[in-house]
Amino acid sequence: MRADTSEGALPGDRMRAEKIRCDACPVMCYVAEGRTGACDRYANHGGRIVRCDPATVLDRRLEAGGEIRPFLRADWDGTLSDADLFVSAVGAGTTYPDYKPAPFIVSREIEGVDVVTVVTEAIYSYCGVKVKIDTDRHLGDEGAVVRAGGEAVGLVVTSEYGSQMLSLGGVDHLTGGSKAEGRATCDALMALCNRAAVELTIDAGARVVVQAGCAPIVDGVREERMRVGCGSATIGMFAAQWQGLVDEVVVVDDHITGVVSEHQAGKVLGWPDTGIRIKGRRSTPGRYFQVAAPGLGWGGTDIDDPLTILGEWNAKKGARPGLSLLMVSTTGEHAAYYVLDDALVPTPQPMPSTLTPSVALIAENCEPAMCTVMFTGGAGGSLRSGATRNPVRLTRAVQDGRATVTCGGAPAWVWPGGGITFLVDVLETPGDAFGHVPTPALVAPLEFTMSRADYLALGGHEGAIRPLRQVLEEGGEYGADWRAVAPPAKG
């Protein structure tokens, strides 16, 4: 940081003369005394740029959810255990564009091994989140645009087993569109990564509130459970529960609707034919695709009356008056019981008490619905020069497993192939671990850990290595305050 005191400055520059220029990111704000920069992360305090939040140490000695704040006041007894403490990058500051060593390069001994951790907050234009939403409700067609505050921030991608996936963010939304789009994308990503609730709308689809670790709220209705499986899988799991209690079972599902009398499970059990006919595209026996359009109704379809997926019953293939039929969804949320009348038309009847436990068993086997938010980023560019004078060596050390990547202390999964592209579950990071800069871009903690020998071999900044105790006692360029928190419970 440096004061703007140049002589011969223009009037606008003279107005900045008492401000300090912050060089913690490429925006390089001029910050007045007692004020923060555009990112709200750095402030001018007594003529010095300081980090507004203390840096974070993960302390395994603390119970989950416990916190000691600050770390370096008189109430700290000075005891250290290298194995119990991990200096995370949350609040550490950054050296982007990394023409100098990372804010903290920490050495500590773990089980007799001298270990080095390179600690920095990284600025990401190339980042986003992958969101897994546990629901059978139809959120939107694959490829549909996802919006936050009316601005496009991503798209619907594939449907997985009982879940629908969104891909949000990325450089094209952050910097490739309008300013409004970039800001909306950055705000949505940061909120999701910091575990806040975000309302998203999907073109020609649903309105959904997403929050990491919480149930999704679809069109104002909170989801309770994800499906036990597709209709065919449900038949396979519970066919034996229904044998002898009902003549036919149809499990309604947007993807694969199951019919027990035709299904392999039913045939193995000796289930007799019933003459039932399903409207849809028959795949294999007892398995039907496209029985209805996707929607918010039974089994993720758009129907409220399950009888609409049935055709006329065939007496020549087993249909008869008095034949009983259970229709149920893949979550057990919907269930109805019918009996064929003399004209072979299903008529609603009260659910027999003998079948109620089987419907409850489907619901019992459904896991709670939840939103999962995975931050994804590419740790490339000049970021690596904060760790080594030969950046490609850091990439190769990560790729071959000599260097471990963490995000706020949380384990990261690194994609194979070139570069350092990783995923991390935001629930495993400390709270409020993510920030932003007005580029717009996200700021996320990042740590590289390896043996000292490997660090030096990749051309690391040996002169910037400091022992753990020294780091905690002296702090860094942007302040000396620390907080100690327990690692998240999932970690």
C-alpha positions as CSV (number, residue, x, y, z in Angstrom):
1,M,0.0,0.0,0.0
2,R,1.2,3.5,-0.6
3,A,-0.1,7.1,-0.1
4,D,-0.8,9.2,-3.1
5,T,1.4,12.3,-2.5
6,S,2.7,13.0,-6.0
7,E,3.4,16.6,-6.8
8,G,1.7,18.3,-9.6
9,A,-1.3,16.1,-9.3
10,L,-4.6,17.1,-10.9
11,P,-7.5,18.3,-8.7
12,G,-9.0,14.8,-8.6
13,D,-5.7,13.4,-7.5
14,R,-5.3,16.1,-4.8
15,M,-8.7,14.9,-3.4
16,R,-7.1,11.5,-3.0
17,A,-3.9,12.8,-1.4
18,E,-4.9,11.7,2.1
19,K,-6.1,8.4,1.0
20,I,-4.0,5.2,0.9
21,R,-3.9,3.0,-2.2
22,C,-4.6,-0.6,-1.4
23,D,-2.7,-3.1,-3.5
24,A,-4.4,-6.2,-2.1
25,C,-6.2,-6.8,-5.4
26,P,-6.1,-5.4,-9.0
27,V,-8.8,-2.8,-8.3
28,M,-6.3,-0.8,-6.2
29,C,-8.8,1.3,-4.3
30,Y,-7.9,4.6,-2.7
31,V,-9.1,4.2,0.9
32,A,-9.8,7.1,3.3
33,E,-9.0,6.8,7.0
34,G,-11.6,4.7,8.8
35,R,-13.1,3.5,5.6
36,T,-13.0,0.2,3.6
37,G,-12.2,-0.5,0.0
38,A,-14.9,-1.5,-2.5
39,C,-14.6,-5.2,-1.4
40,D,-15.3,-4.3,2.3
41,R,-12.4,-6.6,3.2
42,Y,-9.5,-4.1,3.6
43,A,-9.6,-0.8,5.5
44,N,-7.4,2.2,6.2
45,H,-6.6,2.0,9.9
46,G,-4.2,4.6,11.2
47,G,-2.7,5.1,7.8
48,R,-2.2,1.4,7.2
49,I,-4.2,-1.0,5.1
50,V,-5.4,-3.9,7.3
51,R,-7.6,-6.9,6.8
52,C,-11.1,-6.2,8.3
53,D,-11.5,-9.8,9.5
54,P,-8.9,-11.8,11.5
55,A,-7.1,-14.6,9.9
56,T,-8.4,-18.1,10.8
57,V,-6.6,-21.0,12.5
58,L,-8.4,-24.3,12.6
59,D,-7.9,-25.8,16.0
60,R,-8.8,-29.5,16.4
61,R,-8.8,-29.1,20.2
62,L,-11.9,-27.1,20.1
63,E,-15.3,-28.7,20.1
64,A,-17.3,-28.3,16.8
65,G,-18.9,-24.9,16.8
66,G,-16.6,-23.6,19.5
67,E,-14.5,-20.5,18.9
68,I,-11.8,-18.5,20.7
69,R,-11.5,-15.0,19.4
70,P,-9.0,-13.5,19.2
71,F,-6.1,-15.9,19.3
72,L,-3.3,-13.7,20.3
73,R,-4.6,-11.7,23.2
74,A,-3.5,-12.2,26.8
75,D,-5.9,-15.1,27.4
76,W,-3.9,-17.3,25.0
77,D,-1.7,-19.5,27.1
78,G,0.9,-19.7,24.4
79,T,0.7,-23.5,24.0
80,L,1.1,-24.9,20.5
81,S,0.7,-28.2,18.9
82,D,1.7,-28.3,15.3
83,A,-0.5,-31.3,14.6
84,D,-3.6,-29.7,16.1
85,L,-3.4,-26.2,14.4
86,F,-3.8,-25.4,10.7
87,V,-3.3,-21.9,9.4
88,S,-6.1,-21.5,6.9
89,A,-6.4,-18.8,4.2
90,V,-9.6,-17.4,5.6
91,G,-8.8,-13.8,6.4
92,A,-5.1,-14.3,5.4
93,G,-5.2,-11.7,2.7
94,T,-3.8,-12.0,-0.8
95,T,-0.7,-11.1,-2.8
96,Y,-2.6,-11.2,-6.2
97,P,-1.2,-10.8,-8.8
98,D,1.5,-12.6,-6.8
99,Y,4.6,-10.8,-7.8
100,K,5.7,-11.5,-4.2
101,P,5.4,-14.6,-1.9
102,A,2.0,-15.7,-0.6
103,P,0.8,-13.9,2.7
104,F,1.9,-16.9,4.8
105,I,4.2,-19.7,4.1
106,V,4.1,-21.8,7.3
107,S,6.3,-24.6,8.4
108,R,5.3,-27.1,11.1
109,E,6.2,-30.6,12.1
110,I,3.7,-33.4,11.8
111,E,4.7,-36.9,12.8
112,G,8.3,-36.1,12.4
113,V,7.9,-34.6,8.9
114,D,8.7,-30.9,8.2
115,V,5.6,-29.7,6.4
116,V,5.1,-26.4,4.6
117,T,1.7,-24.8,3.9
118,V,1.4,-22.0,1.4
119,V,-1.6,-19.8,2.5
120,T,-3.3,-17.3,0.4
121,E,-6.8,-15.9,-0.5
122,A,-7.2,-16.4,-4.2
123,I,-9.2,-14.2,-6.6
124,Y,-11.3,-16.1,-9.0
125,S,-12.9,-14.9,-12.2
126,Y,-12.9,-18.5,-13.4
127,C,-15.1,-20.0,-10.8
128,G,-18.6,-21.1,-10.1
129,V,-20.7,-23.5,-8.1
130,K,-22.3,-26.9,-8.9
131,V,-25.6,-27.2,-7.0
132,K,-27.2,-30.6,-6.3
133,I,-30.9,-30.2,-5.4
134,D,-32.6,-33.3,-4.0
135,T,-36.1,-33.3,-5.5
136,D,-38.3,-35.1,-7.9
137,R,-40.0,-31.9,-8.8
138,H,-39.3,-30.6,-12.3
139,L,-37.2,-27.5,-11.9
140,G,-36.6,-26.8,-15.6
141,D,-35.5,-28.3,-18.8
142,E,-31.9,-29.3,-19.3
143,G,-30.1,-26.2,-20.6
144,A,-32.7,-23.8,-19.3
145,V,-31.3,-20.5,-18.0
146,V,-31.1,-20.0,-14.2
147,R,-31.5,-16.4,-13.0
148,A,-30.9,-14.5,-9.8
149,G,-32.4,-11.1,-9.5
150,G,-33.6,-11.4,-13.0
151,E,-30.1,-11.8,-14.4
152,A,-28.8,-15.0,-16.0
153,V,-26.3,-16.7,-13.7
154,G,-26.1,-20.3,-15.0
155,L,-28.1,-23.1,-16.4
156,V,-29.9,-26.4,-15.6
157,V,-27.7,-29.4,-16.4
158,T,-28.3,-33.1,-15.9
159,S,-30.8,-34.9,-13.7
160,E,-29.2,-37.4,-11.5
161,Y,-30.6,-40.1,-9.3
162,G,-33.2,-38.3,-7.2
163,S,-31.5,-34.9,-7.7
164,Q,-31.3,-32.1,-10.3
165,M,-28.1,-30.3,-11.0
166,L,-27.4,-26.6,-11.7
167,S,-24.2,-25.1,-12.9
168,L,-23.9,-21.5,-11.8
169,G,-21.3,-18.8,-12.4
170,G,-18.2,-19.0,-14.6
171,V,-16.2,-16.3,-16.3
172,D,-18.8,-15.7,-19.1
173,H,-21.4,-14.6,-16.5
174,L,-19.0,-12.8,-14.2
175,T,-17.2,-10.7,-16.8
176,G,-18.5,-11.6,-20.2
177,G,-21.9,-10.0,-20.0
178,S,-23.4,-6.8,-18.6
179,K,-22.3,-5.2,-15.4
180,A,-25.7,-6.1,-13.9
181,E,-25.2,-9.7,-14.9
182,G,-21.7,-9.8,-13.4
183,R,-22.8,-8.3,-10.1
184,A,-25.8,-10.6,-9.8
185,T,-23.7,-13.6,-10.5
186,C,-21.0,-12.6,-8.0
187,D,-23.6,-11.9,-5.3
188,A,-25.4,-15.2,-5.8
189,L,-22.1,-17.2,-5.8
190,M,-20.8,-15.6,-2.7
191,A,-24.1,-16.0,-0.8
192,L,-24.3,-19.7,-1.8
193,C,-20.7,-20.4,-0.8
194,N,-21.2,-18.6,2.5
195,R,-24.3,-20.9,3.1
196,A,-26.9,-18.2,2.7
197,A,-30.3,-18.8,1.0
198,V,-30.6,-17.6,-2.6
199,E,-33.8,-17.5,-4.6
200,L,-33.3,-18.7,-8.2
201,T,-35.8,-18.7,-11.1
202,I,-35.5,-21.0,-14.0
203,D,-36.8,-20.0,-17.4
204,A,-40.1,-21.8,-18.2
205,G,-39.6,-23.7,-14.9
206,A,-39.7,-23.4,-11.2
207,R,-38.7,-20.8,-8.5
208,V,-36.4,-22.5,-6.0
209,V,-34.7,-21.3,-2.9
210,V,-31.3,-22.9,-2.5
211,Q,-29.2,-23.0,0.7
212,A,-26.3,-25.4,1.4
213,G,-27.3,-28.1,3.9
214,C,-31.0,-27.2,3.8
215,A,-34.0,-28.5,2.0
216,P,-34.9,-26.8,-1.3
217,I,-38.0,-24.7,-1.4
218,V,-39.7,-25.2,-4.8
219,D,-42.4,-22.8,-5.8
220,G,-42.9,-22.0,-2.1
221,V,-43.1,-25.6,-0.9
222,R,-40.4,-27.0,1.2
223,E,-39.2,-30.4,0.0
224,E,-39.1,-33.1,2.7
225,R,-37.4,-36.1,1.0
226,M,-35.7,-37.3,-2.1
227,R,-37.1,-40.3,-3.9
228,V,-36.2,-43.8,-2.8
229,G,-35.4,-44.7,-6.4
230,C,-37.1,-44.7,-9.8
231,G,-40.4,-46.5,-10.2
232,S,-38.7,-49.7,-11.4
233,A,-36.2,-49.6,-8.5
234,T,-39.1,-49.1,-6.0
235,I,-40.8,-52.2,-7.4
236,G,-37.6,-54.2,-7.0
237,M,-37.2,-53.1,-3.4
238,F,-40.8,-53.6,-2.2
239,A,-42.5,-56.1,-4.5
240,A,-42.3,-58.8,-1.7
241,Q,-44.0,-56.4,0.7
242,W,-47.1,-56.2,-1.5
243,Q,-47.4,-59.8,-2.5
244,G,-50.7,-61.3,-1.3
245,L,-52.0,-57.8,-0.2
246,V,-52.9,-56.2,-3.5
247,D,-53.4,-57.4,-7.1
248,E,-51.4,-54.7,-8.9
249,V,-49.0,-51.9,-8.0
250,V,-48.0,-49.0,-10.2
251,V,-45.1,-46.8,-8.9
252,V,-45.5,-43.4,-10.8
253,D,-42.3,-41.8,-11.8
254,D,-41.4,-39.1,-14.3
255,H,-38.4,-41.2,-15.5
256,I,-39.3,-44.9,-15.2
257,T,-42.8,-45.9,-14.0
258,G,-42.9,-49.4,-12.6
259,V,-45.7,-52.0,-12.9
260,V,-45.2,-55.0,-10.5
261,S,-47.2,-57.7,-12.5
262,E,-45.0,-57.1,-15.5
263,H,-41.7,-56.4,-13.7
264,Q,-38.9,-58.9,-13.4
265,A,-39.4,-58.8,-9.6
266,G,-43.1,-59.6,-9.9
267,K,-42.4,-62.4,-12.4
268,V,-39.8,-64.0,-10.1
269,L,-42.4,-63.9,-7.3
270,G,-45.0,-65.5,-9.6
271,W,-47.2,-62.4,-9.8
272,P,-50.2,-63.1,-12.2
273,D,-51.0,-60.8,-15.1
274,T,-53.7,-58.2,-14.5
275,G,-54.5,-56.8,-18.0
276,I,-53.3,-53.4,-17.0
277,R,-52.2,-51.0,-19.8
278,I,-49.9,-48.0,-19.2
279,K,-49.8,-45.0,-21.5
280,G,-46.2,-44.4,-22.2
281,R,-43.2,-45.8,-24.0
282,R,-42.5,-49.3,-22.8
283,S,-38.8,-50.0,-22.2
284,T,-38.5,-53.5,-20.8
285,P,-41.2,-55.5,-19.0
286,G,-42.8,-53.4,-16.2
287,R,-40.7,-50.3,-17.0
288,Y,-42.3,-47.3,-18.8
289,F,-40.8,-44.0,-20.0
290,Q,-42.6,-40.8,-20.6
291,V,-46.0,-41.6,-19.0
292,A,-46.5,-37.9,-18.5
293,A,-44.8,-34.6,-18.8
294,P,-42.4,-33.5,-16.0
295,G,-43.9,-31.3,-13.3
296,L,-44.6,-30.9,-9.6
297,G,-47.2,-33.7,-9.2
298,W,-47.0,-37.4,-8.6
299,G,-43.5,-38.8,-8.9
300,G,-42.1,-35.6,-10.6
301,T,-44.8,-35.7,-13.3
302,D,-47.4,-33.0,-14.1
303,I,-50.4,-35.2,-13.0
304,D,-52.6,-34.9,-10.0
305,D,-54.7,-37.9,-10.9
306,P,-52.6,-41.0,-11.4
307,L,-55.4,-42.7,-13.3
308,T,-54.7,-40.5,-16.3
309,I,-51.6,-42.7,-17.2
310,L,-53.8,-45.8,-17.5
311,G,-55.4,-47.1,-20.6
312,E,-58.3,-49.6,-20.9
313,W,-57.9,-52.8,-18.9
314,N,-57.8,-56.1,-20.9
315,A,-60.1,-58.8,-19.6
316,K,-58.3,-61.4,-21.9
317,K,-55.1,-60.7,-20.0
318,G,-56.4,-60.9,-16.4
319,A,-58.5,-57.8,-15.8
320,R,-61.6,-58.6,-13.7
321,P,-64.1,-56.8,-11.5
322,G,-62.9,-56.6,-7.9
323,L,-59.2,-56.5,-8.9
324,S,-57.3,-54.2,-6.5
325,L,-54.8,-51.6,-7.5
326,L,-52.3,-49.5,-5.5
327,M,-50.8,-46.5,-7.1
328,V,-47.9,-44.8,-5.2
329,S,-45.2,-42.3,-5.9
330,T,-41.4,-42.8,-5.5
331,T,-41.4,-40.8,-2.2
332,G,-44.6,-42.3,-0.7
333,E,-45.9,-38.7,-0.7
334,H,-48.8,-39.7,-3.0
335,A,-50.7,-43.0,-2.7
336,A,-54.2,-44.1,-3.7
337,Y,-56.1,-47.4,-3.7
338,Y,-58.6,-48.5,-6.3
339,V,-60.9,-51.5,-7.2
340,L,-62.1,-52.3,-10.7
341,D,-65.9,-52.1,-11.0
342,D,-68.0,-54.3,-13.3
343,A,-67.0,-52.1,-16.3
344,L,-63.3,-52.6,-15.4
345,V,-63.0,-48.9,-14.4
346,P,-60.8,-48.2,-11.3
347,T,-62.9,-46.7,-8.5
348,P,-61.3,-45.0,-5.5
349,Q,-61.5,-46.8,-2.2
350,P,-60.1,-46.2,1.3
351,M,-56.5,-47.3,1.7
352,P,-56.5,-50.7,3.4
353,S,-54.7,-50.8,6.7
354,T,-52.6,-53.7,5.4
355,L,-51.1,-51.5,2.7
356,T,-50.4,-48.5,4.8
357,P,-47.1,-49.9,6.3
358,S,-45.7,-50.5,2.8
359,V,-46.4,-46.9,1.8
360,A,-44.8,-45.7,5.0
361,L,-41.8,-48.0,4.3
362,I,-41.2,-46.2,1.0
363,A,-41.2,-42.8,2.8
364,E,-38.9,-44.2,5.5
365,N,-36.4,-45.3,2.9
366,C,-36.2,-41.8,1.4
367,E,-33.3,-39.6,2.5
368,P,-34.0,-36.0,3.6
369,A,-34.0,-33.6,0.7
370,M,-31.0,-31.3,0.8
371,C,-29.1,-28.7,-1.3
372,T,-25.4,-29.3,-1.8
373,V,-23.2,-26.5,-3.0
374,M,-19.8,-27.3,-4.4
375,F,-17.5,-24.4,-5.1
376,T,-15.3,-24.9,-8.2
377,G,-12.4,-22.9,-9.2
378,G,-9.3,-22.9,-11.4
379,A,-6.2,-22.0,-9.4
380,G,-3.9,-20.9,-12.2
381,G,-2.3,-17.8,-13.5
382,S,-0.1,-15.7,-11.3
383,L,-1.5,-17.2,-8.1
384,R,1.0,-20.0,-8.4
385,S,4.0,-17.6,-8.4
386,G,3.1,-16.7,-4.8
387,A,4.2,-20.3,-4.0
388,T,7.1,-20.8,-6.4
389,R,9.3,-19.0,-8.9
390,N,8.5,-21.8,-11.4
391,P,4.7,-22.0,-11.4
392,V,4.3,-25.1,-13.5
393,R,6.1,-27.1,-10.9
394,L,3.3,-26.4,-8.4
395,T,0.8,-27.6,-10.9
396,R,2.7,-30.8,-11.4
397,A,3.2,-31.3,-7.7
398,V,-0.6,-31.1,-7.3
399,Q,-1.3,-33.4,-10.2
400,D,1.1,-36.1,-9.0
401,G,-0.1,-35.9,-5.4
402,R,3.0,-34.4,-3.8
403,A,1.1,-31.2,-2.9
404,T,-2.4,-31.3,-1.2
405,V,-5.0,-28.6,-2.0
406,T,-7.4,-27.4,0.6
407,C,-9.9,-24.6,0.7
408,G,-10.2,-23.0,4.1
409,G,-8.8,-26.3,5.5
410,A,-11.5,-28.3,3.7
411,P,-10.3,-31.1,1.4
412,A,-10.6,-30.3,-2.3
413,W,-11.1,-32.7,-5.1
414,V,-8.8,-31.9,-8.0
415,W,-9.9,-32.6,-11.5
416,P,-7.5,-34.8,-13.6
417,G,-5.9,-33.2,-16.7
418,G,-4.2,-29.9,-17.0
419,G,-4.2,-27.1,-14.5
420,I,-5.4,-27.0,-10.9
421,T,-9.2,-27.1,-11.1
422,F,-10.9,-28.2,-7.9
423,L,-14.2,-28.8,-6.2
424,V,-15.0,-28.3,-2.5
425,D,-18.1,-28.7,-0.4
426,V,-18.8,-25.3,1.1
427,L,-20.2,-27.0,4.3
428,E,-16.7,-28.2,5.0
429,T,-15.2,-24.7,5.0
430,P,-15.4,-22.3,7.9
431,G,-18.3,-19.9,8.0
432,D,-18.1,-16.8,5.8
433,A,-14.9,-18.1,4.2
434,F,-15.7,-16.4,0.8
435,G,-15.5,-12.8,-0.3
436,H,-15.4,-10.8,-3.5
437,V,-13.7,-8.0,-5.3
438,P,-15.5,-5.6,-7.6
439,T,-14.0,-7.1,-10.8
440,P,-16.4,-8.8,-10.2
441,A,-14.8,-12.0,-8.9
442,L,-14.9,-14.3,-5.9
443,V,-12.3,-14.5,-3.3
444,A,-11.7,-17.9,-1.8
445,P,-9.2,-19.4,0.7
446,L,-6.6,-21.7,-0.8
447,E,-3.8,-23.7,0.8
448,F,-1.1,-25.9,-0.7
449,T,0.6,-28.4,1.7
450,M,3.6,-30.5,1.1
451,S,6.9,-31.6,2.7
452,R,9.6,-28.9,2.9
453,A,11.8,-31.0,0.6
454,D,9.1,-31.0,-2.1
455,Y,8.5,-27.3,-1.6
456,L,12.1,-26.4,-2.1
457,A,12.4,-28.8,-5.1
458,L,9.6,-26.9,-6.9
459,G,11.4,-23.6,-6.5
460,G,9.5,-22.4,-3.4
461,H,10.2,-19.1,-1.7
462,E,12.5,-20.5,1.0
463,G,13.2,-17.1,2.5
464,A,9.5,-16.5,3.2
465,I,9.0,-19.7,5.2
466,R,8.2,-19.0,8.8
467,P,7.6,-21.4,11.7
468,L,4.0,-21.7,13.0
469,R,4.8,-19.9,16.3
470,Q,6.4,-17.0,14.5
471,V,3.4,-16.6,12.1
472,L,1.0,-16.6,15.0
473,E,3.0,-14.1,17.0
474,E,3.8,-11.7,14.3
475,G,0.8,-12.0,11.9
476,G,1.3,-10.8,8.4
477,E,1.3,-7.8,6.0
478,Y,-2.4,-7.0,6.6
479,G,-2.6,-7.4,10.4
480,A,-1.8,-9.7,13.3
481,D,-5.3,-10.6,14.6
482,W,-6.3,-14.3,14.5
483,R,-9.3,-16.3,15.5
484,A,-9.2,-20.0,16.3
485,V,-12.2,-22.1,15.2
486,A,-13.1,-25.7,15.4
487,P,-12.9,-27.5,12.0
488,P,-16.4,-28.0,10.6
489,A,-18.1,-31.1,11.9
490,K,-18.1,-32.7,8.4
491,G,-14.3,-32.4,8.3
